[in-house]
């Protein structure tokens, strides 16, 4: 079902494009209509399935759309693309978004799949909120603002929804760092149209307890490693996470056991148990400080760090931030989850999250976004950049 405003279809089949060896082209290559309604463009982007590792077709389409805009210089690295205006403005800002999605839902009757579908003015499908609405807004701005008041670097990247080592943005930082310098960054992750500053950091550990295996009928001959993990769970259960104010925003922390596994059979006393722990910490802390905090709480246990990503301060002290917040017209909020604003912050680029859709719907079987939310996001950024 199409929305009542009947957005013009935003794609059509196209002949294979020349991507300098980066893309695969082919008879099913797609040309995106980046000058039409941004909600229709979102649907067209969603209809190009791009689960992590399968971004090539969408990257081809995005690259083709950008190369058709003569005011942009375009560089492709794998399935990541950087497009830049070169107007000599006093400020340069980044608009960034990832092309990939989590896997498609397997639940029968789920609407958060591919292709997309409309119910009135609501667009359903995988990537509706995370984050093809944001990608559509990036492309619309690239097409409709050839002379913005600030120079813009548009970044479209692959492999955000998987292990950090595969991140396309991380690869761009390593291999094309000279293209990424900017005064301020905006990551178009879903925020319900509100500026969300910075992000919490995240760190993970495995806490291991060891025992002695024995037949469960003669349990006194062994030592139960799962029972030995009880103090770990008790300390986590009674732990009271802090709320930390950073540059005027209140970041809620959390520290939880997220997985536990141990034992070998139903009649064997387990000789090993592993509790996996995740700490989401406010951006006033470094990863080293976060690790020290968890180790202090779980002193006496065998603790191994398995993953760590620093947070990012709110980014609202940047000169460009105040004018952007004013253009949006809403009070900024903190971002509790980790996002790639942390990568920008690590480069010395203050950054915020701002995009269409409700982040609570991301990855859900019912993932959806309203046409109005996408259009309002585009309107706010257009006001600011005009």
N, C-alpha and C positions, 0 to 999 in steps of 0.2 A: 504494500500500500504506500502511495506517495503522500508527502505532507500536503496540507491544504494550500501552501504557497507554491507547490509543484516545482521544486528546484530543477533547473535544466540539467539533464544528464551531463556529467562532467568528464566523460571519457569516450574514446572511440578507438577502434582498431587502427594500428598504424604499421607502416613498413618498418623493417628492422632499422635501428639507428646505429650510428658509428660512435662507440664509446671508447675509442682508443684502446680496445682490448679489455676494458674493465667490465662491460656488460655482455649479455649473451644475445640481445636482440631477438629476432625470430618472428614468425608470423603472428604470434599472439602478443607482441609488444603493444603497449598502451600509451596513448597520448592523453595527458590530463588537461582539461580545460581550466586553467588557473585564473581565468578572467570572469568566470560565472559565479553563481551563488556558492558561498563557502560551505554551506551545509551539504549541498549536492556534491561538491568536491570531496568532502569528508567521506560520503558514501562511496564514491568512486575509488578513493584510496583504500578504504576498508575492503572493497571487493577484490583487491589484489592481495591474496593471502601471503603473509610475511612472518610466519612463526620463526623465532630465532634460528638462524642458520639457513633460512630460505628467503632472505631479503632481496635477492638479486633482481627479480622482476620489478619490485617496487622501486628499488634504487635506479633501475634503468628508466622507469617512467619519471621519477623525480629529476634525474639528471637531464633527460630530454626536455622537460618543462623549463628547467633553469637555463639550459644552453640556448633556448629560443628567446631569451630575454637579453637584448644586446647591452644593457647597462650593467650586467653582472660579469665578473670573471669567475670561472668555475673550475674546480679541481676535484678529481675523484681519487679515492684511495680505497681499493676493495669495494665494499658496498657502503662506504661513507662518502658524503659529498660536502664540500665547502664552497659556498658562493658568496662573493663580496662586491659591495659597491665601492667605488674608488673616487669619491667626490671631494676629498680634501676637507671634510667637516672637522670641527674642533673635537668631537667625541665620536668614538666607535662603540657600538653595542653588539652583543651576540644574541641571536635568537636561535635556540637549539632544541632539537627533538629527536627521539629515536624512531626508527622505522619498524622495528620488530615488535611482535606480540608474544604472549605466552601461548602454549598449545590451545587448540580449539577444544571446546567442551565436548564431553562424551555423553552427557546426560541426555536421554531421549526428551525431545521437546524443548531443549534449551534454545534461547533466542540469541545468545551471545556468540554467534558463529559466523561463518563466511559462506555465501555472500550476505551483505547487510540487508536489513528490511526496515521499512517505515511503518509506524503505527501512528497516524496523525502526524504531529510535529516531533515525534520521538524516533530517533534512529537507533536500531538495535544491531549488535554484531560485535565480533571480537575486534578490540582496538577502539571501540567507540569513545571510551574515556581515556584509555591508556595505549597510545595517545595520538590517534590519527586525526582527531579534531584539532589538536595542536599543530600537527604537521600540515594540515590543510590551511590553517591560519598563517603559518610561515610562508607557504607557497603563494597565498593570496596577497600577502604584503609584498613579497618579492615581485609579483606581477603588477600590482596596482600603485606602488610607490617608487617610481624610478628615481625620484629626487627627494628622499627623506631628509629631515633636518639633521639627522645623525647618520654617519656611515654605519652600515649594517653588515655583519658577517652572519650568514645563514649556515647552520650546521645540521646536517641530517646524518644519523649514524646507526650502525648495526649493532646487534648483540648486546643490548642493554639488559635484557631479561634473564641473562645467564651469568655464569661465573665472571667476575670482574676482569680476569685475565684475558677474556675474549672481547672486551668492550671496544667497539669501533671508535668511541671518543678517546679512550685511552691510547689506541693506536695512532689517532691523529695527533695527540699530544706528543707522542714519541717521535713521529715521523714527519709531521707538518706543523711543528710548533710555531713557525714564523707566520702562519696564516691565522693564528688564534689570538693574537694580542688584542685587547679591548679594554675599555674603561668600565664596562658594566655588562652583566649577562642576565638573560631571562631564559629559563628552561620552561617549555610549555607543557609541563606535566599538569594533570588535572588538579585544580584548586577551587572549583566552583566559582571561578571568576574573581577570586580574592588573591591579593599578593600574599604569598607565604615565604617568609624570609629564612634563608639558610636551611639547615637540616640537622637532625640528630646524627651522631656517629653510631656505628655498630661494631661490635666485637663478639666473637664466638669462641667458646672453649669446649673441650671434652674433659670431664672429670671422671677418672677411672678408679674403681675400687676392685680389689682382688681378694679372692678367698681360696678355698680348697674343695675340689670336686669330691663328691661322695654319692652313693646311692641314696635316694630320698627316703627309703625305708630305714636307712641307718644314718640319718641326718647328723647325729652327734659325732660322726666320723669326719665331717667336713666343716667348712666355714662358708657361710652364705654371702656372696659378694653383693647380691641385690639388697639384702638387709643392711649391709654395710654402707649402702648409699643413702639410707634414711636420713642421717644427719645433714647431708647435702640438701636434700629436698626440704627438710625442716628449716634450715637457714634461709633458703630461698622463699619459702612460704611466709615466713614472718618478716622478711625484709620489707621495709617501707621505702619505695622509690621517691626520689626528690623531684621537686619542680624548681628549675633553675632559671632565673631571669638573666637573659643575655641581650644587651643592647636594647632593652625595653620589651622584649618578647619572652613569654614564659614557656620554657621547654619542659615537658613532662618526660621523665626517664622511666625505664622499665628494666627489670632483671628477672629472667625466667628460665626454668628448665623447659626446653622445647622438644626434647626427644630423650627416650631412655631405652636401652637395649642390653640384654644380657641373658645368659643361660643357653644350654644346648639341647635339652630334652625335658620332657615332662616328668621324668623320674630321676633327674640328676640335680644335686645341689650345685648351683652356679658358682664357678670359680672366677668369673669376671663380670663386671657391669660398667657401662659407660653412660653417663648423663651428659647430654649436650645442652649448653647454656648460652643464651644470647642476652647481651647487655646493650640497650639503646641509651646512649648517654648524651647529655646536653653539649652544645658546641663550645662551652667554656673549657672543656677538657681536651687534652691530647690523647691519642691512642695509648701512649705509655701510662698516662695518669688513669685512664679507664681500666687498663689491665691491672695496675697496682691496686685499684679499688676492689676489683673482683677477687684478686689473690688474697687480699687482706680478709675479705669476708669468708673465703673458703680456705683459710689457712689450715694446713695439715693434710690437705688432699692433693692427689696427683692431678695437676691441672696443666693442660696443653692448649695453647692458643691455636685455633685453626683458621681464623679469618679476622680481618680488621680493616675498617674503612673509616677514616676521619670524618667528622662532621664539618659543617660550615657555619660561620657566624652569619647573622641575618642579612648582611649586605645592604642595609638601609642607610648607612652613613655615606654611601657613594653620592657624589653630586647629582648624578642622573636619577637616583632612586626617589628623591622627594618629588620631582616633577612627574615621574611615572606613577607613584602612589596617588598623586593628585588627579591624574588623568583617569585612573581606575575608579577613584571616588569611594573607596572602602578602607576601613582600618586594616592594616596588615596583621597576619597571624603567623605563628611559628609552623614550620614543617616538622612533623614528628618522625616520619619515615626518612630513610636515607635516599637521596637523589644525586644526580650528577652535578648539581650545583657545588658539591664538595670538590669535584675535579677542577671546576673553574676557580673556586676559592683557593685551592692548592697552588694554582698558577698566579695568584695575586689578583684575580678578577672577582670583585664583589658580585654576587649573583642572587637572584630570587627565583621562586617558582611562580608561574602564572599561566593558567590554561583553562579550557572549558571542561565541564563535567565534574562529577563527584568521584573523588579518589576511592571512596568506599565501594564503588561499583567495579573498580578495576579488577580484572581477572575473574569476574563472576560469570555464572551461566546466564545472567540476566543483564549483561553489560549494555549500557545505553547512554545516550546523551541527547539533549534537546537541540533542535535547530537554533533556537533563540540563544542558547548558551554559546554556541560556536560563533554566531554572528556578533554577539555582544563582546566576546573576547577580541575579535577582529576589530570592532569599532573602537575599543579602548586603546589598543595598540596603534591604530591608525590616527586617532586624535593626538596621541603623544608624539608620534613620529612625523606628524604633518606640521 
